[in-house]
Amino acid sequence: MEQTGEGDSASAETLELRGVTVAKVLYTASAHVTGGRNGHGKSADGNLEVDLRLPEEMGGTGGGTNPEELFAIGYAACFESAIGGVARREKVEPGEVSIDSSVSLSPTGDGGFQLAVTLDVSIPGITDRAEAAKLVHGAHLVCPYSNATRGNIEVTLLLDGEPI
């Protein structure tokens, strides 16, 4: 992206790019993939390297990971961090939070595919269910994955296996 205007006029939190004020980029992850769903992927920093394989359920051989598994791990990790941020803001201690996430891939009927996500959150440090649900809903408002998927795919939030 090309920055326009004077760099000194942009705050630490925003940048003006092509006449539009946007949030400052804090981090960019980069990866290289060859072979698609039956290929290989490696992060630019070399910390993640995976063999990608079409799951057996989709007619593949399995034996590797797939984009849905990677998305499930990424979303759950980000969401758990968002719960921690909301808890700090609310001045509560959530304890050891855990999240079971699932990402489903379904055909749309017109040749395309769609994703759906379920996040099943456990917050054993918060015994009041309403307070725990408030943390989950708050996390859903600030988590970048939630913000990226909002209005695009179905995201189901559960607390200890029960809808909230």
N, C-alpha and C positions, 0 to 999 in steps of 0.2 A: 504494500500500500504506500502510496505517496503522500507525504505530509505536506499540507499547504499552510501558509501563514507563518508567523514567527513561532519557533519552538518555545521561546520564553513565555508566550502568552497562554500556553496550555498548562492546566493545573496538573499536579501529580496524579490525580484520579481520572482525568479525561484528556483526550487528544482531539485536535481538530484535523480531520482527514477529509480532503476534497470538499471542504465547506460544511461538513457534518461533524458534530461533536460526538465522539464515541468513548466508551470506557477504555482506560489504559489496559493493554494486554499485560497480564501478570506472568503468564507462562504459555508456551506453545509446545505441544507434544508432536513429534514427527516420527513417521515410520515408513518403511519401504516394504511393499508386498509384491511378490511375484506368484503367479499361478492361481490367484483367486482362492476359492474355497478348498482347493486341493493343492495349495502352494506352501509358501513360507513367508513369514513376516518377522521383521526385526525393527526394534525401535532405533532411532538415530543415535541415541547414547549407548546402545549395546546392552542395556540392562534387561531387555525383554527380547527373547527370540523364541518363536513358536512355529511348529509345523501345523498347518491348517488342513483340516480334513472334513469332508462332507460327512455329517453324522449318519450312522447306519439307518436311523429312522427316515432319512431322506434319500436312501438308496446308496449311500456312500460306504466306505470301508471303516470309518471311524479311525481311531488311532492318533488323533490330534485334537486340537481345539478348534473352535469355530467362532465366527463373529458374535453369535448370540451369547455364547459363554463369556466372551471377553466383555461384552456390553453388560451382562448380568453382574460380573465382578466389579466393573468400573462404576456402575450406577450404585450398587450397594455400598461400596467404599466411600463414594462421594456423599451419599445420603447419610451414612453414619457420621461423617465429619460435620455435615450440616446440623444433625441433631446435637452434636457437641457444641457447636456455635450458638444454637438457639438456647440450649441449656445454660451456657455461660451468661448469655444476655438476660435470661430469666432468673439467674442466680440459684439454679438447682443442680444437684449432682446426679446424673443419670446412672452412674456405675458402668459396668461392662455391657455396652449395647451390642447386640448381634442382629444381623439381618440375613434372612433367607430370601434370595431374589430368584425370580424365574423370568425368562424372556421367551415368549412364544412367537413362532413364525407361522403365519397362516396365509393361504392364497386369498387374493381379493376377488377372484372369479373373472377378472378381465386380463389375466396374464401377469399381474403384479403380485406383490406380497406385502403384508403388514405385520408389524410387531405389536405385542402387548406385554406389559410388565406387571408383575406382582411383587411387592415388597412386604415381607412379613417381619415386622420389627419386634424385638424383645428388649424391654428396658427394665430389668429386674430391680434397679435402684430406685425406681419410682413406683410405689405401690398403689397410688391413686390413679385409676384407669383414665379419668378425665384429664389429669395433668400429663400423663404419658401421651395420650392422644393429642393434646395441645402441642407437645414437642414434635410429634410426627407431622402434624399439619404445618407447623412452623417451618420444619425442615423442608417440606415439600414446596414451600414458597421461596426458599432461598437456594436450594440445591441446583447447581447448573444443569444437571441431567434432567431434573424435573422441569426446569424452565425451557430446556431445549425440546422436550417431548410434549409439553402442555398443549393441548388442542390438536396434537398430531397423532397420538396413539393413546390407547386405553392404559391407564396406570391405576392399579388397585392397591390400596394401602390397607394392611392388616396389622393388628396389634395382638401378638400371641395367638395368631391363627384366626382371629375374629375381625370382621369388618369394623372400621371406625368411621 
